[in-house]
Amino acid sequence: MKEILNHLFEHKTLTKEQAYEVLVNVTNGKYNQNQISSFLTVFMMRSITVEELEGFRDALLDLCRRVDLDAYNPIDLCGTGGDGKDTFNISTLSSFVVAANGISVAKHGNYGVSSSCGSSNVLEALGVKFTTDTDKLEHSIEKYNICFLHAPLFHPAMKSVGGIRKDLGVKTFFNMLGPMVNPAFPKKQMVGVYSLELARMYGYLYQQTDTHYSIIHSLDGYDEVSLTSPFKLISDKSESLLNAEDLGLPHLQYEQIKGGNSVADSADIFVKVIQGQGSGAQNAVVAANAGMAINCARPEVNIPDAVQLAKETLESGEAYKLFNRLVQDNKLVEA
């Protein structure tokens, strides 16, 4: 690591092969915490290159505990996090709305690092159990159209650096990697990223795969469709700039989609929204993101229609019924 750090401190970049090797060594415990912290810090002070991102991604995918859900052809809705916006758990809520529309979802997620409450935090607080058991994951996706893949259980490298990331409390390149390293290797993905630069990198890397993708970035910095500004959509079919009106939804203010200050607060917001009792703004932003995912999974449904379908599913309580059955099932399995 000493040679790698000196190389980076001289403002040099890593090749794809070097980036791959470093992450393998991190996973194998070859570096101490100070060395890993220094390494992560480099990428907080400068932009990551496509080659570095690709090397890190390939290492995580090669090292991960893969779960075969190909029979369900699932979609993942996952954001990088790290946008510093502290919204409520929009992509997680959207995942249940998508599942309630009969679309299989393999939701990849983790505990919050740069935010107070990640998807794993809120789902765990509400009774969802994490597992690597393929039979249980298949049961979940078969019965409820959704299963949850808690990243540290499937990625040894993420587990190795979890404590360091939490101590640092800011976004690292692991935020950039999260959406790209779903251990189910889904062929459909709606990905939110916190910068336009990263959206371009994602677009380049996804072009090299057979994934059907929609990459989202709101121009005011959100890693999701925030409805607070126009947003960029980069997909395997086209690239466009859209706004709230294009989705048939109102323009929102930041304060209207803010999350809770604790896991308990976030869980309360989650329950209210999924029960269809959220504010108009909360319902709108979930409908926007779920609608974009429905369009990604079913391109024959145009975006405005997909958003309207998502809005109706949320407000009718169908997403809540599905979520509630899933949680009750988890409790029965645990008992």
Protein Blocks (a to p, Z undefined) as FASTA:
>chain_A
ZZmmmmmmnopacdfklmmmmmmmmmnopacfklmmmmmmmmmmbccdfklmmmmmmmmm
mmpccddfklnopaddddeehnonopacfklmmmmmmmmnopacdddddddfkbmbdfkl
mmmmnopacdfbfklmmmmmmmnopacddfklmmmklmmmmmmmmmnopacfklmmmmmm
cfklpabdcdddfbfklmmmmmmmmmmpccdcdddddfklpabdehlaccddddfkbccd
ddfklnopacddfklmcccfbfklmmmmmmmmmnopacfklmmmmmmmmmmmmmmmmmml
cfklmmmmmmmmmmnommmmmmmmmmmmmmmmmZZ
